[in-house]
Amino acid sequence: MHPCGQRGGDDPRHGALTMSPASGHPIAPGEAPPSSEPRRTGMRRNFNEAAHKLGNWPVKPVPRRQTGPSDKIRAAADEDRDVVAHAGRVVLGLGALGVVFGDLGTSPLYTEQTIFSQHANAAHPNVAGVYGIASLIFWALILEVSAKYAFLIMRAHNRGDGGVMALGALLQRHKVPRAAMLLTIGLIGAGLFLGDGMVTPAISVTSAVSGLEVATPSLAHLVVPISLVILVSLFAVQRFGTGAVGWMFGPVILIFFATIAVLGAKEVVQHPGVIQGLSPVWGARFMIDHGVDAWLTLGAVVLCVTGGEALYADRGHFGAGPIRLTWFSIVLPAVLLSYLGQSALILGHPASVRSSNFNPFFQLVPSWGQLPMVFLATAATIIASQAALTGSFSVAKQAVQLGFLPRLKIRHTSELEGQIYVPIINWLLCAGVVALVLVFRSAGHLADIYGVAVTGTFLCDTTLFIAVARSLWHLSWPKTVVLGGIFYTVELAFFTSNLTKVTHGAWLPLLVGLTTATVMVTWRRGRDLLTRNRTETEGSLTEFLDGVREIDPPIVRLPGTAIFLNPGKTTTPLAMRAEVEHSHALHQKVLIVSLDPVSIPHVDPPDRFVAETLGSGLFKIVHLTVHVGYHDTQNVPAALVAARKQGYLDRNFDLEHAHYFISRMTIMLSDSPGMVSWRKRMFIAMARNSASPVDQFRLPPERTVVTGSQVGL
């Protein structure tokens, strides 16, 4: 159980004066700090991070206002709070190439190969078949990626942050109708994203290495071993972070895009008629002429848009502008030229479709350049896989800090760049990826299971986006129906066509996604029930302090400072109760700290703390609420130092020698209502295996005391 997980209910304007981050002068509670140009001298820039990862320095003044009596922190409207860029749009766009577009950019490696080799009943290597497939790919890219993600859904954000979890948190915070149901849909989408994160590295790396079958057929038997070595090495180095090589991601992917664009353009110039395939008429004719077989082919066509959710999820790293710029100026033209070039190649050499080493991507490359292309494509797919892993770690951290997963061990591989490493997620994904490669053994077979989780995430994104457009933007019903109708029609066609893959192994990523969502919902429900039962065990803090004054003989006041972590200020920390009842003593200075998770990515410094003095006489204690966003670091000692510096704690508050007290609960199964028995057992198992709060909140182990207690569930 999260010892600081319950949210308080105080007005953040209560408390001492804060210090202006710009001038160092005191400002009144509730008053906005003056705007100033940030100091950037000596600031290290990272292509793979946006400004709010390194600090919150507005380019222009952002008006602060009280958004409502129920809001916990002062903030401008969500649409006014966005990513603040510390670098130019071109620089951020270059960074986005290596992080955002890895999956979309490497999809030409296997998309047309899968379509023409596994859906030969409809995808014939003639004019109608080739132009029809080219049309479906083009309009999938336009409708799903360009129109939906890059243009429309990118407008919906949670203080600049994107992704299905961010949308769910946004709707929850604004208390829109049916927020609980929408949040559950968001959790399903997050689970499917993790399931997709298991397939992406497997199919990307295997498809790149399979170029050996074209370049050097005698080495074809090494495709699987080499793929496994690369993938296992990729997971093994995650604990070191990517700071040392992260600057290479953008340039490498840029070279990859330039190469595939040139290779595709060369073939298009020789067969310019293939450009006719961009017409929607060819796609419509293909669907009408082939019926059910064409519908089944959509299950492979969707491979060209995998990575759309990643494009949106990485919005908070770079901002909408650089992502759009990079997509429309580099990525879309490059992948489109590659697809058209492969289409022209197939049309010019229809017999190649039936060959055992059919791979139109590598067959575009001259024989002298095929082996170097294998190395370049492998490097690109490694970078794409790294982006998928980083996204999985980020989703896991968001879920933990929003209260949907137990405490997981999270390592910060770079404080400056905000990189994290979640060991259990890393090795679970590694085990899944290795199993997939060993079982399916080729990119073509892996494509059979790819798509269900991706299209499921698409549907979740669309549902939450429609809720935002209707509830927060007040979009009219006719426009909502038209918008939802277009996207649901396309995505349901993709999703249902991929359901046929379930019997071929697609049940695995789908099972991973649905299991993850079930775990999240179970943990949130169990935590709520446990909080209710724990509150009864802890008792009222006010009554406890009143009772301490009447103890005879009086309790002993120990020198020094004691810091207790507790969900809120209304109940007594179990560790404090144990200290008084068993040791008949209490420290001279007592601080209760509550971490309050807020459904925004980052909390601004003026909004972080709420301080209040409780009790009276010799038994006064201070309660400090620390508001944390789901991307903020839960570093309690560092937060206390910041609170003292801002005046929320007395200057003589000895934090450097203070002792921390936390309560470690043993959860006992009971017959109380609220959750079925199997879900209770699941919750208890997760709670017993959750990471230590000492690591989670970065407490000093040598000055931390853990007390045990029992609470029924």
Residue, then its C-alpha position, 0 to 999 in steps of 0.5 A: m500500500h502506498p504510504c502517501g497515496q491518499r490525496g489531501g484536500d487543502d487549498p494550496r494558497h495556505g501557508a508561508l510566503t514562497m520565494s520567486p524563482a525569478s528574482g528570489h524575492p518573497i511573493a504572497p500566497g496565491e500570487a503568480p511569480p513574475s515572468s522572466e527570461p530563463r538563464r540558459t548559460g551552461m544548460r546541457r541540451n538533449f535532442n530527446e527531451a523537451a523543455h519541461k523535462l529540464g525545467n518550467w520556464p515560460v516563454k511568455p507569461v501564463p495567467r494563473r487563476q483559481t479554476g474552481p473550488s474543487d481544484k487542488i492546485r492553481a493552474a491556467a486552463d489545460e489548453d494554455r499549458d503546453v510543452v515549452a521548447h528550449a531548442g528550435r523546432v528543427v532541433l527538436g524535430l531531429g530528436a523526434l526522428g529517433v524517438v517518435f518515428g522509429d516504429l512508423g519509419t521501420s514498417p516498410l521493412y515488412t508491410e508489403q512483404t507481409i501483404f503480398s506473401q500472406h494475402a495472395n488471394a487478394a493482393h495479386p502482383n498485377v496493376a489492380g492488386v499493386y495499385g489497390i494495396a498502395s492506395l490502402i497504405f497511403w490512405a491509412l497513413i493519411l487518415e490514421v496518422s496524419a489526420k487523426y494523430a498528427f492533426l486532431i488528437m495532438r490537440a488534446h493533451n494534459r498540460g502538454d502530455g499525450g498518450v492514452m494514460a494522459l487522456g484518461a488522467l485529464l478526463q478523471r481530473h475534470k470529472v467528466p460524465r462516466a469518467a470511471m468508465l473512460l478511465t478504465i478504457g484508458l487503462i485497457g489502452a495502456g495495457l495493450f500498449l505494453g502488449d504491443g511493446m513486446v511485439t515491436p522489438a521482435i518483428s522490427v529487429t527480425s525483419a531487419v536482420s532477415g535482409l541477410e537472406v537477400a544479401t547473403p542467402s548462405l547466412a539465412h540460418l543465422v537470422v534468428p540467433i543474431s536477432l536474439v543476441i541483438l534483442v537480449s543485448l538491448f534489454a541488458v543495457q537498459r539499466f545504463g540508460t541511453g544518455a551516452v548514445g541518445w544523441m545518435f538516434g536522430p541522425v541515424i534515423l535521418i540517414f535511414f529515411a534519406t536512404i529509403a526515400v532515395l531507393g524508393a524514388k529511384e524505382v518510382v522514376q523508372h515506373p511513374g505510373v505507380i503514383q496512380g495508386l495514391s488515388p482512393v479509387w484503386g483502394a475502393r475497387f480493391m475492397i469491392d472486387h475481393g470482398v472478404d479477402a480484401w477485408l482480411t488483407l487490412g490486417a496486414v495493411v495496418l502494419c504501416v500505421t503501427g507507431g501512431e500511438a507512440l507518436y501521440a504518447d511522445r507529445g510531451h517530449f517534443g511538443a506538437g509542432p516539431i512532431r508535425l513538422t518532422w512527420f509531414s516534411i521527412v517521415l511521410p514522404a520517405v516511407l511513402l516513397s519506399y512503399l511506392g518503390q516496392s510497389a513498382l518493383i513488385l509490378g515490374h517483377p511479379a514472379s518475385v512474390r512467389s520466391s522463398n526470399f521475397n523481400p521487396f524492401f531489400q530488393l530495392v537495394p543494389s546488390w553491392g549495398q544490400l549488406p550495408m543496408v542490413f546494418l543500417a536497417t538493424a540500427a534503425t530497428i534497435i532505435a525503434s525498439q529502444a523507443a518502445l521500451t522507453g514508452s513502456f517504462s513511462v507508462a508503468k511509472q505513470a500507472v504507479q504514480l496515479g495509483f494503478l500499480p503497486r510500487l515498482k522499482i524505478r531507477h533514474t539512469s539520468e537525472l538531467e534527461g529524466q530517463i528511467y529504467v523499470p527492471i521488472i517491466n524490462w525483463l518481462l518484456c525481454a522474456g516475451v520478446v525472446a519467446l516470440v522470436l523462438v516460436f515464430r522465427s521470422a518477421g512474416h510469422l510475427a506479422d501474423i500476431y501483430g496488429v490486434a493490440v495496436t488497433g485496440t489502442f487506436l480504438c481506446d485513443t479515439t474513444l477518449f479523444i471523442a470524450v475530450a472533444r465533447s465534454l471539454w471542447h463542447l464540440s457539437w453533436p453533429k460534428t462529434v458523430v461525423l468525426g467519430g464515425i470516420f475514425y471508428t469505421v476505419e479502426l473497427a475494420f482494422f481491428t476486426s480483420n486482425l481478430t482472425k489472427v488470434t488463433h495464430g498467436a495474436w492472443l498473446p499480446l492481447l492477453v498481456g494487454l487485458t491482464t495488465a488492465t485487469v491488474m491496474v483496475t484491481w490494484r486501484r479498487g483494492r487500494d481504495l478498500l484498504t485505505r478505508n480499512r486503514t483509516e479505521t485502524e489509524g484513528s483520528l489524528t486530532e483525537f490522538l494529539d489530544g490524548v497524548r497531552e493527557i497521558d500520565p506519566p507524560i511521554v518522553r520528548l526525544p531530541g531531534t526531528a521525526i518525519f512520518l509518511n502518511p496518506g493525509k492529515t486526518t488520520t494518525p500515522l501508524a508508526m507514530r501511534a506505535e512510537v507513543e504506545h510502545s516506547h512512551a516517547l515522541h520526538q521534539k519536532v514532528l513532521i507528517v508528509s503526504l504525497d498527493p498525486v495529481s493527474i497532470p504530468h508536472v506540478d509547478p514549483p509554486d503549487r507543490f506544497v501546502a503546510e499546516t500546523l496541527g495540535s497545540g501547546l507542546f504537541k504542535i506538529v507540522h503537516l506538509t502536502v507535496h503535490v506530485g505529477y505523474h512524471d515528477t520524481q517522488n524524492v521526499p528528502a529533496a522535496l522537503v529541502a525545497a519546502r524549507k527553502q521556500g519557507y513552508l518549513d522553519r529554517n531551523f528544521d533539521l532535515e539533514h539528521a531527521h529520522y523517517f518513519i514509515s508503516r509497512m502493512t501486512i494485509m490480511l484476507s477478510d470477508s468484507p464486501g467490495m471485491v471478489s476473493w480472487r481479486k483480493r488475493m491478487f491485490i495481496a500478492m502484488a502488495r507483498n511483492s511491491a518495492s520498498p517505500v525506502d527506494q520509492f521515495r528515496l529515503p536515507p536507509e540509515r535514518t529510516v525506521v519501518t514499523g509493521s502493522q496488520v490491516g484487513l482487506 
